[in-house]
Amino acid sequence: MYIWLAVYFLLWWLFLFFWKKEYRKEMFMVGLLGLISGPLVQITHLKDWWQPLFLYNNFSIKIEDLIFGFSMAGVGAVIYQELRGLKEKKVKKLTPNVLTDFLFILSPFALFFSLFYFFGIHSFWTSVISLTMMALFVLKKRADLFHSMILSGVFLTIIAFIFYIIALSINPAWFEQEWFLDRLSGIFIFSIPIEELAWYFFAGLTVSAIWEFVNGLKFVNEGVS
């Protein structure tokens, strides 16, 4: 079922990619970040969150992780502005320096793996903490992105929710078969572990701000030049 989740997000990616050409570079570049980080983060999730069925188990890097990481990040990066019909305008004074960009991207990864391997914190919480760190890093300097970040998290969660509902209608035992439910909270929303939906919200919250923060971009309405 994981491959279908990956393909589902890829279809969303393709739809948004061909809908508005001005966001194609953003979708691709943020998608590359997801492509790289997805398989790395998945290493921890496989230990305490879930054990999905992969198409090919003989490879250390799974095709599902690559497709999902790339497409989910790309969709989350632009879903807000595409649905709202917004444009982006570069503001020089908002563009951070190289060191700030470096810390913004790498610090959360260092925190994520440190919390997991050195402190034994569950990978769900290490994800939430590191993603929240990135979001707060952005908001400290770019409070104007708060609204877009929140709604991006909501939109990405809704997209994922639709797939999970469809998947459960096909295989009601999916979560029992592939998740470590005894290591999760036991709280479900429409038979979906709350951790799943929360992860998409925090992922959308964060990836939606990466491109705008790094490049000093501000949202403007379509009619504004």
C-alpha positions, 0 to 999 in steps of 0.5 A: 500500500505504501507504493500507492501512497507514494504514487498518490502524492506523485499524482498531486505533484504532477497536477500542481506542477502542470497547473501553474508553471511559476511554481515549478522550480520551487516544487522541484527544488523543495522536492529534492530536499524531500528526496534526500531527507526521506530515506534518511528519516525513514531509517528511524521510522522503521524502528518504532513507527511502522514496517511498510511492505516495499516493492523491492527489499533488496535495496537499502534505499527504497523507491517508495521513500524516494517518490514519497519524499520528493512528491510530498515535499513538492506538494507541501511547498506550493499547495497554499499559494496554488490554491489561493492563486498567489504570486511571490515577490522577492524582497532583498531585505528578507533574504537571509545570509548563507550561514542562516540558510545552512543552520536552517536546513541542517540544524533540525536534522542534527536535532532529529537524529540526536534525539532519536539515537542519543536520547531514545525518543520515539521517531514521531516526537523527534520529527515533531520537535525538529519540524517545530524547530524549523517552523519557529526558526522561520517565524522568528524572522518571517512572521508574515508566513504564519498564515500560509504555513498553518494552512499548508499544514492543514491542506497537506493533512487533508490530502493525506486523510483522503488517501487513508480513508480510501486505503482503509476502505480497501484494507481495513486492517492496514494499520494493524498489519504495517504499524507498531500500534503498541508504540503509538498513542492509541488515539485514532481519528476515523481509524487513522492513528493521530500520529499520522495526521499530525506528522503531515500537518507539521511537515506541511507547516515546515516545507511550505516555508522553506523556499520563501524563507531561503529566497526572501520571497513574500506572497502577493495577490495575482493582481499585484506586480 
